[in-house]
Amino acid sequence: MPTYDFINDETGEEWQEFMSISEMESLTENNPHIKNALWKTAPAFARDHIMGVGPKVDSGFNERMQQIANSHPGSPLSSRYGGVKAKSHKEIKTRNVLKKHKVI
């Protein structure tokens, strides 16, 4: 159940109450001088998602993704995170030929 902010228009009194939505609606319907103050101030946002940047990923997560990519070399995850294993020249050439012919 949420906490609601109320304002009494007759006395100017402000208070908060913890109640269900139906209780809040019945209170405001039965008492027209009491208003629900929905937005006294603008909501505060924090973190990176405000500008569309997205959350930052720590190095431990990236390392784990590289380990998974090493286990699945033909997956899209492998092409994104590029495994840590050093590939031989032959493996690199073979992979490029397979990509060229859309086998992978």
C-alpha positions as CSV (number, residue, x, y, z in Angstrom):
1,M,0.0,0.0,0.0
2,P,1.3,3.5,-0.9
3,T,1.6,6.6,1.2
4,Y,-0.4,9.5,0.0
5,D,0.0,13.3,0.6
6,F,-3.2,15.2,1.3
7,I,-4.0,18.9,1.5
8,N,-7.1,20.3,3.3
9,D,-8.2,23.3,1.2
10,E,-10.2,24.8,4.1
11,T,-7.4,24.8,6.7
12,G,-4.3,24.5,4.5
13,E,-3.2,21.5,6.6
14,E,-0.9,18.9,4.9
15,W,-0.4,15.4,6.0
16,Q,0.5,11.9,4.8
17,E,-1.4,8.7,5.2
18,F,-0.6,5.0,4.5
19,M,-3.7,3.5,2.8
20,S,-5.0,1.5,-0.2
21,I,-6.1,3.1,-3.4
22,S,-9.8,2.4,-2.7
23,E,-9.5,4.0,0.8
24,M,-7.8,7.1,-0.8
25,E,-10.5,7.4,-3.4
26,S,-13.4,7.1,-0.9
27,L,-11.7,9.7,1.4
28,T,-11.4,12.3,-1.4
29,E,-14.9,11.6,-2.8
30,N,-16.6,11.9,0.6
31,N,-14.6,15.0,1.6
32,P,-14.4,17.4,-1.4
33,H,-12.2,19.9,0.6
34,I,-9.4,17.3,0.9
35,K,-7.2,16.9,-2.2
36,N,-4.6,14.3,-3.0
37,A,-1.3,16.2,-3.6
38,L,0.1,13.8,-6.3
39,W,3.1,15.9,-7.3
40,K,4.3,18.4,-4.8
41,T,7.8,18.2,-6.4
42,A,9.2,16.7,-9.6
43,P,10.4,13.1,-9.1
44,A,14.1,12.7,-8.8
45,F,15.9,10.4,-11.1
46,A,19.4,9.1,-10.6
47,R,21.7,6.8,-12.6
48,D,22.8,6.6,-16.2
49,H,19.5,5.7,-17.8
50,I,18.3,9.4,-17.9
51,M,20.4,10.2,-20.9
52,G,19.9,6.8,-22.6
53,V,23.4,5.7,-21.8
54,G,22.5,2.6,-19.8
55,P,24.1,1.1,-16.8
56,K,27.9,0.8,-16.7
57,V,29.3,-2.7,-16.8
58,D,32.1,-3.7,-14.5
59,S,35.3,-5.5,-15.6
60,G,34.3,-8.7,-13.8
61,F,31.1,-9.0,-15.9
62,N,33.1,-8.4,-19.1
63,E,35.7,-11.1,-18.1
64,R,32.9,-13.6,-17.4
65,M,31.4,-12.9,-20.8
66,Q,34.8,-13.4,-22.5
67,Q,35.0,-16.8,-20.7
68,I,31.6,-17.8,-22.0
69,A,32.6,-16.6,-25.5
70,N,35.7,-18.8,-25.4
71,S,33.4,-21.8,-24.7
72,H,31.2,-20.9,-27.7
73,P,33.5,-19.6,-30.4
74,G,30.9,-19.5,-33.2
75,S,28.3,-17.6,-31.2
76,P,27.3,-13.9,-31.6
77,L,28.6,-13.5,-28.0
78,S,32.0,-14.5,-29.2
79,S,32.1,-11.9,-31.9
80,R,30.9,-9.2,-29.5
81,Y,33.2,-10.0,-26.6
82,G,36.0,-11.7,-28.5
83,G,37.4,-14.5,-26.6
84,V,40.6,-14.1,-24.7
85,K,42.3,-17.1,-26.2
86,A,45.0,-16.4,-28.7
87,K,44.0,-17.9,-32.1
88,S,46.5,-19.3,-34.5
89,H,46.8,-17.9,-38.0
90,K,45.1,-21.0,-39.4
91,E,42.1,-20.6,-37.0
92,I,41.7,-16.9,-38.0
93,K,41.8,-17.7,-41.7
94,T,39.4,-20.6,-41.4
95,R,37.0,-18.5,-39.4
96,N,37.1,-15.7,-42.1
97,V,36.4,-18.2,-44.9
98,L,33.4,-19.6,-42.9
99,K,32.1,-16.1,-42.3
100,K,32.5,-15.3,-46.0
101,H,30.4,-18.2,-47.0
102,K,27.9,-17.8,-44.1
103,V,28.6,-21.2,-42.6
104,I,28.8,-19.7,-39.1
